[in-house]
Each structure stands twice: as C-alpha cells, then as structure tokens.
C-alpha cells in the first residue's frame, strides 16, 4: 500500500522582485511523517513552509496540500488553512482575548463550531499542552513558553491534517525552550504530521523521520537523522553542521 502524500511540492520557485528566494524545490511529506527543515538564515526555509498554506505565493511549479492545488486564482485558500495549522516564531496571539478565547475563535468563526463545543475542545487542548490553569488569563500575563504552548493549542483546536512550525523556539529564553519542545515531541509521538523549521538539532535527531537541509533557496540534502548527522554527503551540509553543533 503506497503512502499518502499530504504535501507535494514539485519544481517550485519564488521571487521577491528580482531576487529568487526558492529555486526548483521538490519535496513530499507523507501523512504521519515528521520533517525538520534546517539551514542558514536566508536559505528559504520559512518562505517554503509559508507557501504550504498560501501565506506566501509561489510563482512557478506546483504545490498540492491535502489534495488541494495551490495557485494564484484559487478561491478555496480557506479550505487549505482549515487543515494546515501553523505556529509562528512570535506567537501571533490576539492580545485582547483570553487564552481560552484565542483557542475558541478559529473553530467558531472559520468552521462554524458551536460555542459550547469550541470551549470543550479548547479546554481539552489546553490540558494537552499542560496549561489549563491559564485559560482565563491574557497573553501578556504569560511567559513566552506558555504563549507558544497556547499558540500550539490554538492550532490543534482546528484539528488540522498537518502542523507547520516556523522556528517556534527562536524567540524564547533558553529556559523556556524545553517546555515547547516537549509539547512538540508529544505531538510527534501521537502521529501528528509535522513540518518544522528549526535549529534545534537534538529535537531533529529525536523526532524527525527526515531532516532536510536548505541553502540559497534549494534543497541541498535530505535523509534520516542517523544518516544526515552521521554521514552528510554535501560539503555545505557538513559546514553547516560543524558550525551549529558547536553551540
């Protein structure tokens, strides 16, 4: 039985004006797979995953997400975003809403879920990320690690088919990083399809099914964690790992 592709990227390129930020990228993500994308700053990692839910538009090639082809004239981008959760570097919580309402608002407004059901689901996922006691606080009252866990719970409340993480720990103080990574590791163990842009190489070793290295807008190398870290094939990959694994 063949695996089901949830994301299929074929020969994708993207420009910002004259600058080509992605060049002929090919990538597939199977349902239940955990992918970590790493690479130096400016390599196109975040731009690529933002194309998966149409936060960024690509100009060349094909992207199919959960059976829907993304293109310039598409009118069903909302259908894609219903099924693709995203956790950003800087949380992006609504500051004027409580934690509970941050988690309820998406299912209610986008999916038409009744308020009582949205509340039950929100409390369930706040429990899942181990901060149910923060439900009635506002984001400003929480630590950075707690806010990021709220952001994860908020995405889970939409019950997405795939979760995207765009450097979710890079804005956190070091002591808060582990609580977010523990939450993400738990999701991975439960079988959530995940694509994570991160420099947390210990997380990649422990959780990823595949690690993908990007440089200058291209996929340079990919492999299982043992192969990727133990025997990188490309000189640029070896240089990157030698620098990042020093820290």
C-alpha positions, 0 to 999 in steps of 0.5 A: 500500500503506497503512502499518502502524500499530504504535501507535494511540492514539485519544481517550485520557485519564488521571487521577491522582485528580482531576487529568487528566494526558492529555486526548483524545490521538490519535496513530499511529506507523507501523512504521519511523517515528521520533517525538520527543515534546517539551514542558514538564515536566508536559505528559504526555509520559512518562505517554503513552509509559508507557501504550504498554506498560501501565506506566501505565493509561489510563482512557478511549479506546483504545490498540492496540500491535502489534495488541494492545488495551490495557485494564484486564482484559487478561491478555496485558500480557506479550505487549505488553512482549515487543515494546515495549522501553523505556529509562528516564531512570535506567537501571533496571539490576539492580545485582547482575548483570553487564552481560552478565547484565542483557542475558541475563535478559529473553530467558531468563526472559520468552521462554524463550531458551536460555542459550547463545543469550541470551549470543550475542545479548547479546554481539552487542548489546553490540558494537552499542552499542560496549561489549563490553569491559564485559560482565563488569563491574557497573553501578556500575563504569560511567559513566552513558553506558555504563549507558544504552548497556547499558540500550539493549542490554538492550532490543534483546536482546528484539528488540522491534517498537518502542523507547520512550525516556523522556528517556534523556539527562536524567540524564547529564553533558553529556559523556556525552550524545553517546555515547547519542545516537549509539547512538540515531541508529544505531538510527534509521538501521537502521529501528528504530521509535522513540518518544522523549521528549526535549529534545534538539532537534538529535537531533529535527531529525536523526532524527525523521520527526515531532516532536510537541509536548505541553502540559497533557496534549494534543497541541498540534502535530505535523509534520516537523522542517523544518516544526515548527522552521521554521514552528510554527503554535501560539503555545505551540509557538513559546514553547516553542521560543524558550525551549529553543533558547536553551540 
